[in-house]
């Protein structure tokens, strides 16, 4: 059986509203490749160079995800993205409500996962709940794992930047 090959100048794959198995909604996944060859046998596609990968997660979707998980009794989440930092606002009810803001950075692990790292916690009234917040952040890691995106591509993450109300993750994708 002969293999049929079809040259492709550019290919754009766009997924929107993807719900990952752990419950986080991904606003969009875009893969843009050039100089590809589609095959009618495995491997289904050949690439002369890696494709560009861009994954976008809205801050509001992260807040809704955290609200559903309710880590450590925290609630009323609100996420801001500024200066490369995630500001995670939440409320912890003990005997009274304690409002906290966690300043977090994103970290890429092994080119495949995005983890949230706690930098500091600002608490209204001066109460110390830093360790509580740190342990709860540990429960949500990894925030994103490329293996859960459902694409038959080998993907490597290069950067994760909080900006303009979103997390924008950039990377490369190649055919397996």
Secondary structure as UniProt FT lines:
FT   STRAND          5..19
FT   TURN            21..22
FT   STRAND          25..39
FT   STRAND          45..47
FT   STRAND          51..58
FT   HELIX           59..69
FT   HELIX           71..73
FT   STRAND          74..82
FT   TURN            83..84
FT   STRAND          85..93
FT   STRAND          97..109
FT   TURN            110..112
FT   STRAND          113..123
FT   HELIX           124..126
FT   HELIX           130..140
FT   STRAND          144..145
FT   HELIX           146..148
FT   STRAND          153..163
FT   TURN            164..165
FT   STRAND          166..175
//
